[in-house]
């Protein structure tokens, strides 16, 4: 199963991923996005979030 990963160094905190996939991504207190520990991937397509990230901070990882 593919899961998402957010590169914290690259992320600029635009919020696009959390707007597109709120069941997977959230905005941390430091203003950057991250993957929820209990992320539910079923209701969204993470590829859309990957493709929409303006700084390509999101990638897929296989688990």
N, C-alpha and C positions, 0 to 999 in steps of 0.2 A: 504494500500500500504506500502510495506517495503522500508525504506530509510536507508542510511548508516550513521554511526557515527564513528568518529576517536577519540580514547582516546589520548589526547594530552600529557599525562604523559608517556604513553607507547610507542608512536610513536618514531621511531629512524630516520625517514626521508629517508628511502631507495629509495622511489620513485616508487616502484613496482605498487602501486594502481593507481597512476596518469598515469603511462605508459599503464596499462591495461584498465582503464576507464577514459580517459581524460575529458569526458563530465560530470563526477561526482566529481572526485578528482583533487586537485591542490596542489602545494607545496607553502607554505607560506614563507614569508621573513625570518622567524626564522628556516627554513629548515625542518619543519614538514608538514605532509600532513593534509588536511582538506577537508570537503565537500563543494563544491561550493554552494553559496546561491541560485543560479538558476539552480541547477543540473538537467540534462536531463538523466533520468535513462533508457529511452527506447533503446538506442543503445548498452548497455552493460549489462553484468551479474555481479552484485556486489558480488555474491557468489564467483566468481573466485578471485576477489580482496581480499575478506575475507580469503579465503583458502590460498592465496599466501603471505599474510602478515607474515613476519618472526617472529614478536613479538605479533601476535594476537591483534593488536591495533584497528582493524575494527570490528564493529558489526552491526547487523540489528536492526532497531527500527521500530515499527509499528506506523503509524500515521492515 
